[in-house]
């Protein structure tokens, strides 16, 4: 969602070859997290209180939604074909591969969040992935969750785009 903000710019007036000031609508991204919190009467929570597995929990959904959007926007298809395409990109081995492509582009803070997620002790594991793949994927999802909760959508998309 976006909101419009009015800024002024100048355009050439063809009648007498002078400049005149005209208002221009500029789109600013809406802070989705704040919008959800506002509409649902949720309190602001300090990011440091979230466990890495909680960050991975939300990051998993955000990553899945972005991949589903990419697949759907590339063309209409039967749902089972869409599901197979999405599954190939969101499973732990694919996330591990994507992470290895982008890890040298991460900031120190982003890498620290990833490592917290990777090293978190989870009581579950993926049924079709090794423990290493699963842990790297969990770290990646924690990073995506952290960026999402910090309203850093552009950064999430940069990371995913460069990894794909």
Order of alpha helices (4+ residues) and beta strands (2+ residues): beta-beta-alpha-alpha-alpha-alpha-alpha-alpha-alpha
